Amino acid sequence: MDILVLIGRILFAAIFLSSAVGHLTQTKMMAGYASSKGVPAAGPATFGSGLLLLAGGLSVLLGIWADLGALLLVIFLVPTAVLMHGFWKEKDPQTRQLEMINFQKDIALAGAALALFALIAHTGTDLGLTVTGPLFDID
């Protein structure tokens, strides 16, 4: 099971780490998009979310308090779904559909991150193939 969870962590973390690179290297462009969606302080929010993605993604990938890393990703994903992909605000059917897909993707990834959090926090040091054990303990 350890190797399957490791492969899952690698595959799961990849999307967040690549997104972190975009947030941190293209902050101005991404902040412009966030601003158009009504995100307050879009520049600092974009940079901060990039750091959140980087910390959460690396934590899950490397298995350094991976349970905490999974929670950091949830903290990114849920507000992003609501603030950036408010499909209910869109009038154009195509735009509405695209935003709904992105909203559902973010919510599904948040659910997966919560499941990963629970798995790691419950399994503890028995999981293996991590640098540290979990920060949280769920019995």
N, C-alpha and C positions, 0 to 999 in steps of 0.2 A: 504494500500500500504506500510506503514511503516514497517510492520512485514515481508512482502515479500522482501523488500530491505535489511532488517537486515539479513534474512536467506541467501540471495544472497551474502551479504558481508562476512558472516561467511564461506560459501562454497568456495567463491572466494579466501579469504585470506588463507585458510588452505594449499593450495599447496605452497604458497610463504613462509609461516612460517615454514613448514617442510623442504623446500629447504634451508632456512636460517640456520636452525639447522645443516644441513649437511655441508654447507659452513663454518660455524664457528667452528664445532667440528672435521671436517675431512679436514681441510684446506690444509694440505700437500698433501694428496692423490688427492684432487680435483684440486689443483694447478698443479700437474703433468699432469693431463689430459688436463687442459687448456693450459699448456706449449706445449703439443704435437699438439695442434691446432694452435699454433703460437701466443698465447696471450702474449703480452709483460708484464713483471713484474707479472707473473702469481700468485705468492704467495700473494702479496699485492692486486692484482686485485680480487682474490678469496675471501679474507677476506673482502675487501671493498664491493664487490657485496653481500656478506652475510649480512653486515650491512644495505645495501640498501634494500634488501629483508625483513629484520627484521623491519626496520622503515616503509616501505611501507605497509607491511602486517599487522602490528599492528595498523597503522593509519586507514586502511580500516576496519579492524575488529572492533576496538573500536569506530570508528566514531570520531576520533580526527583529524580534518582537513583531512577528508577522501578523499577529492578531490586532495589534495597534495600527499597523499599516493598513489593514483591511478597513478598520474604522475610519482612518483618515480618508480613504477613498470614498466611503459612504458620505462623509462630510462634504466632499467635493461633488459627488454625483447628484444627490437629492436637490440641493439648491440650484445646481446647473440645469437640471431637468426643468425646474419650475421657472427660473429666471431667463434661461436662454432658449427654451423650446416650448413656450406657451402657445401650443397649437390652438387653443380655445380663443386666442386673440386674432387669429388670422382669418381674413375674408376670402382670399384666393384659395380655391380648392387644392391646387397643386402644392402651394406653400404650406397650407394646413396639413396636408398628408405628410410632407417631408418633416415638418416639425413634430408631428405625432410619432412618426417612426423614431426620430432622435430622442424624444421624450421617453418613449417606451424602452429604447435601448439603454438609456441612462438609468431608468428605474430597474430594469432587469439586471444590469451590472451592479447596482446597489444591493439588490437581493442576493446576488452571487457573492458580493463582498461580505454581507452579513452572514451568509452560510459559511464562508471561509473563516470569518472571525469565530463563529461558534465551534467549528471543527477544531481549529487550532487551540482555542481557549479550553475546550473540553478535553481534548486528547493530551494536552500538556507536552511534557518532554518525551512521551511515548511515540510521538509522530516521527521524529528523526529527520535527518537531512536538513536541519536548520542550524544556524549559528547560535541562536539563543532559544530558550524556551519561551512560552507565551508570557506576556505581561499580566494578563487577566486569567482568572481561574473560574471556570464555569463547571459545576458538577451536574 
